[in-house]
Amino acid sequence: MEKEEVCQHLAAITDIKQPKEYVCEECVKTHSSWMHLRTCQTCGVTLCCDSSPNTHMTKHFEATAHPVVISAEPGERWLWCYADELVIGY
């Protein structure tokens, strides 16, 4: 991670949790589709983004208060903090 002005949630990330699979775990259960995937840096769950119909990762943040996710999309290297609405590259 680059040394940038970041919030405490982003600064606390020292090891990036990568997705185990490239599927939204909740969409699979309901046979729904997704646009892009995000991986929670607290628990490691991979869920769909806000461009997806079900917005599972935002719902996960609202239910758990796990603040930081990474893009699980190949080639994308950034973290997003829901709590502070900040993004940084890594």
Secondary structure as GFF3:
##gff-version 3
##sequence-region A 1 90
A	DSSP	alpha_helix	8	11	.	.	.	ID=ss1
A	DSSP	alpha_helix	25	30	.	.	.	ID=ss2
A	DSSP	beta_strand	37	40	.	.	.	ID=ss3
A	DSSP	beta_strand	46	48	.	.	.	ID=ss4
A	DSSP	alpha_helix	56	64	.	.	.	ID=ss5
A	DSSP	beta_strand	68	71	.	.	.	ID=ss6
A	DSSP	beta_strand	78	81	.	.	.	ID=ss7
A	DSSP	beta_strand	86	89	.	.	.	ID=ss8
###
